[in-house]
């Protein structure tokens, strides 16, 4: 079972790499609609192959849903045992762990965004609009990770981190309610989900009201993993929702249904790994756990680096437009991975080691 849990680190790493590739293809080359669809003559045969290959990485949002379910599983795993007593939960220790885990890399991302935009302004574009999102109020909103708030700078992946932080803060309350009666915590989670689904938006919380239910699927999986192995065996059948998922409407108002559907699919996939039903896949995932070790840094720091690449490419291109080929996309992927690992090594890794020593 320990190897199955280790394989989940591989899932996290591959999901972060997937998001990097997804964003790189959006940032550094013409979209299909403005490129190959109307200018096929500008593409060599191998460029066309690359366009179709990289189209496999268009589900970046779904990769973030994987993060949510994984997070719910990992956070609740220790407390999911039926013998667990809420009196053993140490709130201050829990909050300290979460703060040390989240904030060092978050602060580095703020610095990196400002540094990248400063470099772009000074050496490439001189566009004062670069700094329009750097307001003091947006900085405070992002420093305290208020979910429904504008970003500071242009590091868009922070939106999901705001959701994660809300999950972390509300989790002790849900755990306490569950210790009284599991119905109480389920009622809160379901109430928030349906309030958003029915159009009632809670100020400062926003869509996290429905992603909390997606995160809670991971917590449910942890409960089944510890206490109900017989019921866990049925969870892989959730993968059958893959048949229905492509037909779910992509309208913005339908994201609660869309994300819940993919969250259930993710739950089915993770249960398959936990049950050891896919040994070849688990072995492959275990070999990619090295990506999982710095997946948080890779996820949070790649966006400003892509912005720098984009500014440089547009400045270098004779037309000052994005190119029709995807070679810059490949170059960005193979260079950003080691760059973010280097930053991780001197920031996030030190924070993690400090957490292990001090807690």
C-alpha positions as CSV (number, residue, x, y, z in Angstrom):
1,X,0.0,0.0,0.0
2,X,2.9,2.4,0.7
3,X,4.0,2.2,-3.0
4,X,0.4,3.0,-4.0
5,X,0.6,6.1,-1.9
6,X,3.9,7.0,-3.4
7,X,2.4,6.7,-6.8
8,X,0.1,9.6,-5.9
9,X,3.2,11.9,-5.8
10,X,3.8,10.9,-9.4
11,X,0.2,11.9,-10.3
12,X,0.8,15.3,-8.7
13,X,4.0,15.8,-10.6
14,X,2.6,14.8,-13.9
15,X,-0.5,17.1,-13.3
16,X,1.9,20.0,-12.7
17,X,3.9,19.2,-15.8
18,X,0.7,18.9,-17.8
19,X,-0.4,22.4,-16.6
20,X,3.0,23.8,-17.7
21,X,2.6,22.3,-21.2
22,X,-1.0,23.5,-21.4
23,X,0.0,27.1,-20.6
24,X,3.1,27.0,-22.8
25,X,1.1,26.0,-25.9
26,X,-1.3,28.9,-25.2
27,X,1.3,31.5,-24.5
28,X,4.1,30.8,-27.1
29,X,2.4,29.8,-30.4
30,X,-0.6,30.7,-32.4
31,X,-3.9,29.1,-31.4
32,X,-5.4,26.5,-33.7
33,X,-8.2,28.9,-34.6
34,X,-5.8,31.7,-35.6
35,X,-3.1,29.4,-36.9
36,X,-3.4,26.0,-38.6
37,X,-7.2,26.4,-39.2
38,X,-6.8,29.4,-41.5
39,X,-3.1,29.3,-42.4
40,X,-2.1,25.7,-43.1
41,X,0.4,26.8,-45.6
42,X,2.6,28.3,-42.9
43,X,3.1,24.9,-41.3
44,X,5.5,22.1,-42.3
45,X,4.2,18.6,-41.9
46,X,6.1,18.1,-38.6
47,X,4.7,21.4,-37.3
48,X,1.2,20.1,-38.0
49,X,2.1,16.9,-36.1
50,X,3.2,19.0,-33.2
51,X,0.0,21.1,-33.3
52,X,-2.1,17.9,-33.0
53,X,0.2,16.4,-30.4
54,X,0.0,19.4,-28.1
55,X,-3.7,19.6,-28.5
56,X,-3.8,16.7,-26.1
57,X,-2.7,19.2,-23.4
58,X,-5.8,21.4,-23.6
59,X,-7.3,20.2,-20.4
60,X,-5.3,22.3,-18.0
61,X,-8.3,23.1,-15.8
62,X,-9.0,19.4,-15.3
63,X,-5.4,18.9,-14.1
64,X,-6.1,21.5,-11.4
65,X,-9.1,19.4,-10.3
66,X,-6.7,16.5,-9.8
67,X,-4.8,18.7,-7.4
68,X,-7.9,19.4,-5.4
69,X,-8.9,15.8,-5.0
70,X,-5.3,14.7,-4.2
71,X,-5.1,17.5,-1.6
72,X,-8.3,16.4,0.1
73,X,-7.0,12.9,0.3
74,X,-3.6,13.8,1.7
75,X,-4.9,16.3,4.3
76,X,-7.6,14.0,5.6
77,X,-5.6,10.7,5.4
78,X,-4.3,10.9,9.0
79,X,-7.6,11.8,10.5
80,X,-9.7,9.4,8.3
81,X,-9.2,6.3,10.6
82,X,-12.3,5.3,12.4
83,X,-10.3,5.2,15.7
84,X,-9.3,8.9,15.3
85,X,-10.4,11.3,18.1
86,X,-10.8,15.0,17.3
87,X,-9.2,15.8,20.6
88,X,-5.9,14.7,19.1
89,X,-6.2,17.4,16.4
90,X,-3.6,20.2,17.2
91,X,-5.0,23.3,15.4
92,X,-1.9,25.5,15.8
93,X,0.4,22.7,14.6
94,X,-1.8,22.1,11.6
95,X,-1.9,25.8,10.7
96,X,1.8,26.1,11.1
97,X,2.4,23.2,8.8
98,X,0.1,24.6,6.2
99,X,1.6,28.1,6.4
100,X,5.2,26.8,6.1
101,X,4.1,24.6,3.1
102,X,2.3,27.4,1.2
103,X,3.8,30.7,1.9
104,X,7.6,30.5,1.1
105,X,6.9,29.5,-2.5
106,X,4.0,32.0,-2.7
107,X,6.2,34.9,-1.7
108,X,8.8,33.7,-4.2
109,X,6.2,33.8,-6.9
110,X,5.3,37.4,-6.0
111,X,9.0,38.4,-6.3
112,X,9.4,36.5,-9.5
113,X,6.3,38.1,-11.1
114,X,7.6,41.6,-10.2
115,X,11.1,40.8,-11.4
116,X,9.9,39.3,-14.7
117,X,7.7,42.3,-15.4
118,X,10.5,44.7,-14.5
119,X,12.8,42.9,-16.9
120,X,10.1,43.0,-19.6
121,X,9.5,46.7,-19.0
122,X,13.2,47.8,-18.9
123,X,14.6,45.7,-21.7
124,X,11.7,44.6,-24.0
125,X,8.4,46.4,-24.2
126,X,8.4,49.6,-21.9
127,X,4.6,49.0,-21.6
128,X,3.4,50.7,-18.4
129,X,0.3,48.5,-18.5
130,X,2.4,45.7,-17.2
131,X,2.0,47.1,-13.7
132,X,-1.7,47.8,-13.8
133,X,-2.4,44.7,-11.6
134,X,0.2,45.7,-9.0
135,X,-2.0,47.6,-6.6
136,X,-1.6,47.5,-2.8
137,X,-5.2,46.2,-2.3
138,X,-4.7,43.3,-4.7
139,X,-1.4,42.5,-3.0
140,X,-3.2,42.2,0.4
141,X,-6.0,40.1,-1.1
142,X,-3.4,37.8,-2.6
143,X,-1.1,37.8,0.4
144,X,-4.1,36.5,2.5
145,X,-5.2,34.3,-0.3
146,X,-8.8,35.6,-0.5
147,X,-10.5,33.3,-3.0
148,X,-12.7,35.7,-4.9
149,X,-10.2,38.5,-5.5
150,X,-8.2,39.8,-8.5
151,X,-4.7,38.5,-9.0
152,X,-1.6,40.5,-8.1
153,X,0.6,40.7,-11.2
154,X,-0.1,38.1,-13.8
155,X,0.5,34.8,-12.1
156,X,-2.9,33.2,-12.9
157,X,-2.2,29.8,-11.2
158,X,-2.6,31.6,-7.8
159,X,-6.4,31.3,-8.3
160,X,-6.3,27.6,-7.3
161,X,-3.9,28.2,-4.4
162,X,-6.6,30.6,-3.0
163,X,-9.0,27.7,-3.1
164,X,-6.5,25.4,-1.4
165,X,-6.0,27.8,1.4
166,X,-9.7,28.2,2.0
167,X,-9.9,24.4,2.1
168,X,-7.2,24.3,4.7
169,X,-8.8,26.9,6.8
170,X,-12.3,25.4,6.8
171,X,-11.1,21.8,7.2
172,X,-10.7,22.0,11.1
173,X,-14.3,23.2,11.3
174,X,-15.5,20.4,9.1
175,X,-13.5,17.9,11.0
176,X,-15.0,19.2,14.3
177,X,-18.5,19.0,12.9
178,X,-17.9,15.5,11.6
179,X,-16.7,14.5,15.1
180,X,-20.2,15.5,16.4
181,X,-22.1,14.1,13.4
182,X,-20.9,13.4,9.9
183,X,-24.2,14.8,8.6
184,X,-23.2,18.3,9.9
185,X,-20.1,18.6,7.8
186,X,-21.8,17.1,4.7
187,X,-24.6,19.6,5.1
188,X,-22.2,22.5,5.1
189,X,-20.3,21.2,2.0
190,X,-23.5,20.5,0.1
191,X,-25.1,23.8,1.2
192,X,-22.2,25.8,-0.2
193,X,-22.2,23.8,-3.4
194,X,-25.9,24.2,-4.1
195,X,-25.9,27.8,-3.1
196,X,-23.3,28.5,-5.8
197,X,-25.1,26.2,-8.3
198,X,-28.3,28.1,-7.8
199,X,-26.7,31.5,-8.4
200,X,-26.0,32.7,-4.8
201,X,-22.4,34.0,-4.7
202,X,-20.9,34.5,-1.3
203,X,-18.7,37.6,-1.2
204,X,-15.0,36.9,-1.0
205,X,-15.6,33.2,-1.3
206,X,-17.0,32.9,-4.8
207,X,-16.4,29.6,-6.7
208,X,-14.6,28.0,-3.8
209,X,-18.1,27.3,-2.5
210,X,-18.4,24.5,-5.1
211,X,-14.8,23.4,-5.4
212,X,-14.9,22.5,-1.7
213,X,-17.1,19.6,-2.6
214,X,-14.6,18.5,-5.2
215,X,-11.8,18.7,-2.6
216,X,-14.0,16.7,-0.2
217,X,-14.1,13.8,-2.6
218,X,-10.4,13.3,-1.7
219,X,-11.4,13.3,1.9
220,X,-14.1,10.7,1.3
221,X,-11.5,8.6,-0.6
222,X,-9.2,8.7,2.5
223,X,-12.1,7.4,4.6
224,X,-12.8,4.5,2.3
225,X,-9.1,3.7,2.0
226,X,-8.8,3.4,5.8
227,X,-12.2,2.0,6.8
228,X,-14.1,0.5,3.9
229,X,-11.9,-1.5,1.5
230,X,-15.0,-3.4,0.2
231,X,-16.7,-0.1,-0.8
232,X,-13.4,1.2,-2.2
233,X,-13.4,-1.6,-4.7
234,X,-16.5,-0.1,-6.4
235,X,-15.0,3.4,-6.7
236,X,-13.1,2.7,-10.0
237,X,-16.5,2.4,-11.7
238,X,-16.6,6.2,-11.4
239,X,-14.3,6.2,-14.4
240,X,-17.4,5.3,-16.5
241,X,-18.2,9.0,-16.2
242,X,-15.5,9.6,-18.8
243,X,-18.1,8.6,-21.4
244,X,-20.5,11.4,-20.2
245,X,-17.9,14.1,-19.4
246,X,-17.3,15.3,-23.0
247,X,-21.0,16.0,-23.3
248,X,-21.3,18.2,-20.2
249,X,-21.8,21.8,-21.2
250,X,-18.7,24.1,-21.0
251,X,-20.7,27.2,-20.2
252,X,-19.3,29.2,-17.3
253,X,-22.5,28.8,-15.3
254,X,-22.1,25.0,-15.5
255,X,-18.6,24.7,-14.0
256,X,-19.9,23.3,-10.7
257,X,-21.3,20.3,-12.6
258,X,-18.3,20.1,-14.9
259,X,-15.8,20.1,-12.1
260,X,-17.8,17.8,-9.9
261,X,-18.0,15.3,-12.8
262,X,-14.3,15.4,-13.4
263,X,-13.6,15.2,-9.6
264,X,-15.6,12.0,-9.5
265,X,-13.6,10.7,-12.5
266,X,-10.4,11.6,-10.6
267,X,-11.6,9.8,-7.5
268,X,-12.2,6.7,-9.6
269,X,-8.7,6.9,-11.1
270,X,-7.0,7.4,-7.7
271,X,-8.9,4.5,-6.2
272,X,-7.7,2.3,-9.0
273,X,-4.1,3.2,-8.0
274,X,-4.8,2.7,-4.3
275,X,-6.3,-0.7,-4.9
276,X,-3.3,-1.8,-6.9
277,X,-5.4,-2.6,-9.9
278,X,-3.1,-0.9,-12.3
279,X,0.4,-2.1,-11.3
280,X,2.1,-1.0,-14.6
281,X,0.7,2.5,-14.3
282,X,1.7,2.7,-10.6
283,X,5.2,1.6,-11.4
284,X,5.4,4.3,-14.0
285,X,4.0,6.9,-11.6
286,X,6.5,5.9,-8.9
287,X,9.3,6.7,-11.4
288,X,8.0,10.2,-11.9
289,X,7.8,11.0,-8.2
290,X,10.9,13.2,-8.6
291,X,8.6,15.7,-10.4
292,X,6.1,15.5,-7.6
293,X,8.8,16.7,-5.1
294,X,8.8,20.1,-6.7
295,X,5.4,20.1,-8.4
296,X,4.2,23.0,-6.2
297,X,7.1,25.2,-7.3
298,X,6.6,24.1,-10.9
299,X,2.9,24.9,-10.8
300,X,3.2,28.3,-9.1
301,X,6.4,29.6,-10.8
302,X,6.0,28.6,-14.4
303,X,3.5,31.3,-15.4
304,X,5.8,34.4,-14.9
305,X,8.6,32.6,-16.7
306,X,6.3,31.9,-19.7
307,X,5.4,35.6,-19.7
308,X,9.1,36.4,-20.0
309,X,9.5,33.9,-22.9
310,X,6.5,35.4,-24.6
311,X,7.7,38.9,-24.4
312,X,11.2,37.9,-25.8
313,X,9.6,35.8,-28.6
314,X,7.3,38.6,-29.8
315,X,10.2,41.1,-29.6
316,X,12.4,38.8,-31.7
317,X,9.8,37.8,-34.3
318,X,9.9,40.1,-37.4
319,X,6.1,40.4,-37.4
320,X,6.1,40.9,-33.6
321,X,3.4,38.2,-33.4
322,X,3.5,34.7,-32.0
323,X,5.1,32.2,-34.3
324,X,3.2,29.5,-36.2
325,X,5.6,26.7,-35.1
326,X,5.8,25.1,-31.7
327,X,9.6,24.9,-31.2
328,X,9.5,27.7,-28.6
329,X,6.9,25.8,-26.7
330,X,9.3,22.8,-26.5
331,X,12.2,25.0,-25.6
332,X,10.2,26.6,-22.8
333,X,9.1,23.3,-21.3
334,X,12.7,21.8,-21.2
335,X,14.2,24.9,-19.7
336,X,11.4,25.9,-17.2
337,X,11.5,22.5,-15.5
338,X,15.1,22.8,-14.4
339,X,14.7,26.5,-13.6
340,X,11.8,25.8,-11.2
341,X,13.7,22.9,-9.7
342,X,16.6,25.2,-9.0
343,X,14.3,27.7,-7.3
344,X,12.6,24.9,-5.4
345,X,16.0,23.6,-4.2
346,X,16.8,26.9,-2.5
347,X,13.4,27.9,-1.3
348,X,10.6,25.3,-1.0
349,X,12.9,22.4,-0.1
350,X,14.4,24.4,2.7
351,X,11.0,25.3,4.1
352,X,9.9,21.6,3.9
353,X,13.0,20.5,5.8
354,X,12.4,23.2,8.4
355,X,8.8,21.9,8.8
356,X,10.1,18.4,9.4
357,X,12.6,19.5,12.0
358,X,10.4,21.9,13.9
359,X,7.1,19.9,14.0
